[in-house]
Amino acid sequence: MGTVLAAAVASWACALLCWWVLTRLWRKSELKRFQSRLGGRPSRRRSKKSEEAPALLTAEDHETGRLVRRALERFRLDSRLALLLEQADLRWHVARLIHASLALALCGFGAVWYLAPAWRMLALPVAVAGGSLPLVYVMRRRRRRLRRFEEQFPESLDFLARSLRAGHAFSVSLEMLYKEFQDPLATEFRRTFEEHNLGLPLETALEKLAKRVPLMDVQFLVSAVLLQKRTGGNLAELLDKLAYVIRERFKLRGRIRAVSAHGRMTGYALSAIPVMVGLMMFLVNREWVTFFFTDETGRMMLGLALGLQVLGYAVIKKIVSIEV
């Protein structure tokens, strides 16, 4: 018991230390950002190494900060998380996302470990699930925003084609586009227009748009505009054909979802049946079910069953997921 208590105290201490480092460095990064906006320069007392390091998790003369910074640099998590937040249209800092994940993970672990001692084996899975909730929220919000953008995109292509036929320049058509449409399409095209209007080349502005909105249709638009600018051609007709292809893809996607609905329902049913049977057995004969939690062999069997269940659901989902 003493060893377990010491391990719990050590884990809490490490979590608090990480939280303090992240908070301190987030404040430094915010101060540096405000100074750059005001035209000021960072303090000369900072070393050259600290200025070149990422602003998120830089810790001067701190071994933990250096290890975290190396991990971020190796896997490029800082830039990836920042891009996810930008695509989800969340005005969060990356440090805020990490803080929320750590806080929920610690709360879940502590709640299971201290409030349900008989279920301490589930403390780590609960902590992992709780820590992933902020990232799941960001991913769902990103997916929902991209879906709304994709639904508005064919109409925006038709609008661009009509504007070009009326004699407007492409940049003027972008300005008219974001004034006529709603978010999220209006936000992205307004940003593209403002970047180009402030001196950024059109190619770079469109490439940044394609990076912020990782959709195949946007890639087609960027490629069509850049190709027309280099070789010439009727851009309005090209946009009309692209809008037609996108609408046909939507129709085909709907047909595929209708055909694969039986497979998806089969996956849901096969995944829910073992859970429902386990709950019924727990109500009817609790001793048979507690065997999977109290006995070492039962825990191994339960873990293997859960792994195979997840694997089977992933296989079925892969079969019924058809990209168009």
Buried (B, 14 or more C-beta within 10 A) or exposed (E): EEEEEEEBEEBEEEBEEBBEBBEBBBEBBEBBEEEEEEEEEEEEEEEEEBEEBBBBBBBBEBEEBBEBBEEBBEEEBBBEBBBBBBBBBBEBBBBBBBBBBBBBBBBBBBBBBEEEEEEEEBBBEBBEBBBBBBBEBBBEBBEEBBEEBBEBBBBBBBBBBBBBBEEBEBEBBBBBBBEEBEBBBBBBBBBBBBBBEEEBEBBEBBBBBBEBBEBEBBBBBBEBBBEBBEEEEEBBEBBBEBBEBBBEBBEEEEEBEEEBEEBBEEBEEEBEEBEEEBEEEEEEEEEEBEBBEEEEEBBEEBEEEEEEBEEBBEEBBEEBEEEE
